Amino acid sequence: MDIEKFTELLDEKIFEIAKELRDEHGLTNLIINQDSTYSTGQITINLTEK
């Protein structure tokens, strides 16, 4: 497995976990913005409120 594939899988898992936590804690106003560059292994997460 290369860094691009690993970053893609990690990106998907992080987003799933963030959505689960948001829902579990009733944070309906929370917006999760996630930007990833698979080739460099960079994942950026920004949280904002509506």
C-alpha positions as CSV (number, residue, x, y, z in Angstrom):
1,M,0.0,0.0,0.0
2,D,1.3,3.4,-0.9
3,I,0.9,6.8,0.9
4,E,-1.9,7.9,-1.5
5,K,-4.1,4.8,-0.8
6,F,-3.4,5.0,2.9
7,T,-4.3,8.7,3.1
8,E,-7.5,8.0,1.1
9,L,-8.5,5.3,3.6
10,L,-7.6,7.4,6.6
11,D,-9.5,10.4,5.1
12,E,-12.7,8.3,4.8
13,K,-12.4,6.9,8.4
14,I,-11.7,10.4,9.9
15,F,-14.8,11.8,8.3
16,E,-17.0,8.8,9.4
17,I,-15.8,9.2,13.0
18,A,-16.3,13.0,13.0
19,K,-19.9,12.6,11.7
20,E,-20.6,9.9,14.3
21,L,-19.3,12.1,17.1
22,R,-21.3,15.1,15.8
23,D,-24.5,13.0,15.7
24,E,-23.9,11.3,19.1
25,H,-23.5,14.7,20.8
26,G,-26.3,16.5,19.0
27,L,-24.1,19.0,17.4
28,T,-26.5,19.7,14.5
29,N,-25.0,23.1,13.8
30,L,-21.5,21.7,13.3
31,I,-20.1,21.7,9.8
32,I,-17.2,19.4,9.0
33,N,-15.0,20.5,6.1
34,Q,-12.3,18.1,5.2
35,D,-9.7,18.7,2.4
36,S,-7.1,16.0,1.5
37,T,-4.1,15.8,-0.8
38,Y,-3.5,12.1,-1.1
39,S,-0.2,12.3,-2.9
40,T,1.4,14.2,0.0
41,G,-0.5,12.5,2.8
42,Q,-2.0,15.8,4.0
43,I,-5.5,15.9,5.6
44,T,-7.0,19.2,6.8
45,I,-10.1,19.4,8.9
46,N,-12.0,22.6,9.6
47,L,-14.9,22.7,12.0
48,T,-17.4,25.6,11.9
49,E,-20.9,26.3,13.2
50,K,-23.9,27.3,11.0
